[in-house]
Amino acid sequence: MSDKYSILLPTYNERQNLPLIIWLIVEAFKTSDQDYEIIIIDDASPDGTQELAKQLQEIYGEKKIVLRPRSGKLGLGTAYLHGIQHANGNFIIIMDADMSHHPKYIASFIAKQKEKDYDIVTGTRYVYGGGVWGWGLYRKLVSRVANYIAETLLGLGVSDLTGSFRLYKKDVLTKLMSVCESKGYVFQMEMIVRAKQLNFTIAEVPITFVDRIYGESKLSGNEIISYLKGLMSFFVQVD
């Protein structure tokens, strides 16, 4: 059976970003010649994101653009679960819809996964070839220090624990979602912690993260505090 990739795009007020990110994903798969579908999980955006998604379905077809809305903002983890339930692919790609993650890296993710049949491929800003564009010094410092502390304490061998641009085998992601308990900023870190505990294989691909052009960043002081609490919890659990 040939591989199929289901791209999960959780959205909330992404009307301005959605047409371009969809176009870029479609173009990325044209060059890779892989089968794919894009699943939009919209949390009742008041800006008309769902209506625009329906227009995109008319352009690209409902088999390629799958709209699976929800009744409100219910969290990122449950958005992934919702998307998995409707995914037909044997691989899942998670990425942000706000243009922070450029679809041009998808081909590199797929190629890396095939090298050694990795369970997870994660994008990283913190190896040679990766980086961040558009952040101020404070935001860069917070992210870099957060990842450095996490890697020092947990020793997981993954350079970017908070990144959210990843490729998973579908069954692997389903298993991880069943054991992860965190919400918010710490969620992505727990996914890697649990993956290591379950002996899943992980590879990294350097990416350049670009700060959103439209809309507002969702990182807050409460998220940072939650991250630190989660980090200490995982430190106690990790052998």
N, C-alpha and C positions, 0 to 999 in steps of 0.2 A: 504493500500500500504506500502510495506517495505521501509525503509530508504536507500538512496544511497548517498555516499559522493564523491564529486568532489574536488580533490586536485589541486589547481592552483599553478603552478611552473613557475613564470617569470624567464627567463634566459638571461644572456649575458656573454659570455665567461665562461661557466661552464662545459666545456668538461671533465675536470678532476674530478669534483664533481658529475656529473649527474649519472653515473652508480651506485655509491654507495648509493646515496640518494634514487634512484628508488628502488634498492634492499631492502633497509631498510623499505621503505613505503610498498612494497609488503609483506614483512615479518610481518610487524605490522598488516596488515589487515588479514593475514592468522590466526593469533592468535585471532583476534576479531570477525572473521566470519561475517564481514559486506560487503555489496556490495560497490564497489568504482570504480573510474576512475582517472587517473592522466593526467591533461591537461598541456602540456608544451607550454608556450608562449615565444618563442625565438625571440629576437629583432635583427635578422640578425647577429648573432655572427660570427666574422671572424675566430674563432678558431676551427670551425667544430662542434659546439654543435648540430646543426640541423642534420648533417649527423649521428652523434652518436645516437641521439634520434630515427632516423629511424631504426638503428640497434637494439635498445632496443624494438621497436615495433615488430620486427621479433621474438624477444625472448619471450616477454610477451603478444603479441597480440595487434592489433590496437584498440580493444574495451577497453583495460586497459590503454594503453599508447596512448594518443590523442595528436598529434602534430598540433599546430595552430600558425605558425610563423607569424611575422609581418615584415614590410619592413625596420625597423630601430628602434633606441632607441626613444620611444615615451612616456616614463614615466610609473611609477608603477600603478597609478590610471587607466590609459587607458588599461594597461595590464590586470588588474582585470576585467574591463568591457568586454574586448575581450574574456577573459576566461569564464565569466558568460554566454555570448551569446552561447557558445558551450557546456555548462555544462548540463548534464542530471540529476544530483543529486538534491535532495531537501535540502541538506546541502553543504556548501562550506567550505573547509579548505584552508587557505592561509598560506604559509610558505616559507622560503628561500631555494633555491636550493644549497646553499654553505656549507651545513652541520652545519650551526649555530643552526638549530632547529632539534632536534633528533625526528624521527618518533615514537619512543617508547612512547611518551607522547600522541599520538593520541587516544589511548584507554581511557586515563584519561579524555581527552576533551569530548569524546562521552559519557562516564559515567556521567560526571558532567552535561552535557546538559540535559540528561534524568532525572536527579534528580528532577528538577522543570520546565522542558520544557523551558530552558533559550533560549533567542534569540541569544545571543553571549556568547561564552566562549573564554577568552583570556589568553594566557600564561603570567606569571609574574616572573620576576627575583627577586622581592623585597618583598617576603613574606617568611615565614619559609619553607624550603625545596627547595627554588629557589636559583639561583646564576648565576655567570658569570665565565667562564674559558677562559684564554688566553689573556685577556686584560691587558694592563699596567695600572698603577695608574691613569694617566691622563684621559684615556678613561673611566675608571670606575667612576672617579670623575665627569666628564662631564655628563654622563648618569644619575648617581644617583642624582646629583644636579638638572638637568633638570626635572626629574620626581618629585622631592620633591617640587620644585618651582611650577610646574604645578598643583600638587595636593593641595598645600597650597592655591593657587590663585583661582583655579576652583572648588575645593571641590567635585569632581566627585565620590569619593569612589572607585577608581580604582588605584591600586598601580603602574602599569607599563603602562603608556600612550603611550609610543613610541615603544612598542613591536609589532612585525609583525607576530606572530604565533597565529592564531585565527581560531575559528570555528564560522560560521554564518549560520543561516537559509537563504536559498537562497533569499527569498523575502525580508528579512531584509537587506541583503547586497545590493541588487539591489536598494532599497529605499535609503540607505545611500549614495551609489555612485551617486545618482541623485541630492543630496543636498550638497555634499562635493566639495570644490573648491580648496583646498590646493594641493601642490605638494611637493615632497621631504620628508625630515625628519619629517615635521610637519603633514603630511598626516594622519598617524596612530592616532595621537592625535585628529585630527578633527573628525575622525570616531567615537571615543568614545564620544566626546562632542555632536555631532549630535544624537548619539544613546540615550544619556541621555535626550536630548531635546525632542526626539520623544517617550520617555518612554519605550524604549526597555530594557529588562532585561539582565543583564550582570553578569557572574560568572567568577572566576579566578581559574587557575590551576598553581601551582608552576612548573617552568621549570629551567633547567640549560642551559644558552646560551653559546655556544662554538664558539669562534672566528674562522673565516674561516682558513683552512689550506692551500688551494690553492687559488690563485688570490689575489686581492687587496681589502681592505675595501673602501667603497664608501663615508664615512663620511668626510666632508670637513668643513673648516671654514665658508664658505658661507651657508652651511646647518645649522650650529649652529645659525648664525645670522637670517636666515629664521625662525628657530624654535622659537626664542625669539620674533620676530615680530608677528608670528602667535599666540603665547601664550598671548600676550597683547591684540590682537584682540579678542580672545575668552573670555578673562577676562571681556572685555567690554560687550560682548554679553550674558554671563551666568548670570542668575538672582542670 
